[in-house]
């Protein structure tokens, strides 16, 4: 089910109005298509959203995973950055002493902030 009830009669009504696939309004198509399992949009919406994020990433010359020798990170630096989680950042920048592994999930067990990884700034020292 999409955001709106999608029945055979609503499909037929859209077929009567739309004469060609090129005439179908994209917003209407996204909100009426059947949702994928565990998603809030269907395949068309997923494809458009994935394409949009890919274009944002590829068009951002400062995206942290770009392999640019002038402004990019080394492989060791990238590995260190990828180990840092939102929970790690909260522990580092606030006065909290415990935090759950996933900062976005509540009612989960917490662990001491000392157990979260910290960024090794030694990887940025110029030799």
N, C-alpha and C positions, 0 to 999 in steps of 0.2 A: 504494500500500500504506500502511496506517495503521501504528500501533505494533504491532498484532496482525494476523496473517494474516486477510484479509477475503476469504473465498471464498463461492461460492454456497451451500454447505452451512451456513456460519456465519451468512449472511444469513437463510437459511431457519429456522435455529434461533432467531434473534432474532425473526423474524416469528411463530413459534409461541408464543413467550413473551409478546411484546408484542401487545396487541390494538388499540391506538390510538396514534397518534404522540405523544399527550400522556403516554403511559405509558413512553416511552423515556427511560432515564436519560441525562442530558446528558453526563456523563463518558464513559460507554460510547459514545455517539454520536461524541464528539470523537476518542477514541483509535482507533476502528474505521473512521472515514471515510477515504477515499483522500486522501493528501497532495497539495497543489497543487505544481506544478513549483517547485523551489527553496525550498520551505517545509517546516517540520516539522509543520504541521497542515494540515487541509483547509479548505474554504470556511466551514464552520460555526465552527471554532475561530478562523479569521481574523476573522470577523464579530464574535464575542464579544470577542476581544482588542481589536479596533479600537474597539468600542463602550465597553469599559472605559476605555481610554486617553482617549477623547473626554470621557467623564464625569469622569475625574480632572482633565483640563485645564480643562473648563468649570466645575467645582466649586471650583477653586482660585482664590480671589480675588487671590492674589499671583502668578499665572502671568504671566511676563514679557511676553507679547504682549497682555495685556488692554488694552483701550482705555478705561482709567479715568483721568480727568484728575487725580485726587488721588494715586493710587499708581502709575499707569502711566508708561511711558517715552515720550519724544517719538519721532517717526519717525527722526530723526537718531541718537538714542541706540540705538534698536532696530537700525538698520543697522550701527552700530559693534559692538554685542554679537554680531550674527550673523556678523561677520567673524572672530571669535575661535574658534579650534579647540582641541581637547584638546591638540594639539601645541603651540599657542601658550601655553596655560596651563602645560604642563610646562616649557617654556623659561623662562617668566617666574618660576616659583616654585621652580625647582631650579637647580643649578649646571651643568647639562648645556650643552654648546656646540653640539651638532648634534642634529637630530631628523628623523624621517621625517614626510612630510606627514600620513599617517594614523597616529595614535599606537597604534592597535590592530592594525596590520599590521607584522610583523617581516620581516626580510630584504628590505627595500626601500631604495632610495637615500635618504641623509640629506642635509639641507641645513643651513647655519648658522642658528642661532636668530635672528640679526639679520634674516633674510629673512621671518620670521613677523610678522604684524600684531600690534600692541599696542593696548590700549584707550585711546582718547583721552578722558581724564577731563575735558578742557576742556568737553566737551558737558554736563557736570553742573554747571557753574558757574552760579549764579543771577545773572540780569542785573537 
